């Protein structure tokens, strides 16, 4: 399972550990991913996603899963999130 947020696309970052002697060794910064169940008000369903804590705060700030999916570009979303976004758009169009 890849370590990428399904809603924001946030992934791992690469950097250096720097010692007191200024020696640099490669290291990886991983996002803080959580398994979360988010509720969709329009679809009246719950969905499980693997979301970073930063992404979770962003979703709550925007006003819920439905608003987040409609405002976010498709490039950032995972295939599962895109499927939910399409269902949401279809439901709102009807």
Long-range contacts (C-beta under 8 A, 24 or more apart in sequence): 1-50, 3-30, 3-31, 3-33, 4-31, 4-78, 5-31, 5-33, 5-50, 5-51, 5-52, 5-54, 5-55, 6-49, 6-50, 6-51, 6-77, 6-78, 6-80, 6-81, 7-49, 7-51, 7-55, 7-58, 7-59, 7-68, 7-72, 7-76, 7-77, 7-78, 7-81, 8-51, 8-52, 8-54, 8-55, 8-58, 8-72, 8-76, 9-75, 9-76, 9-77, 9-78, 10-52, 10-54, 10-55, 38-64, 38-65, 39-64, 39-65, 40-64, 40-65, 40-66, 40-84, 40-88, 41-65, 41-66, 42-66, 42-88, 42-91, 42-92, 43-84, 43-87, 43-88, 43-91, 47-80, 47-84, 49-78, 49-80, 49-81
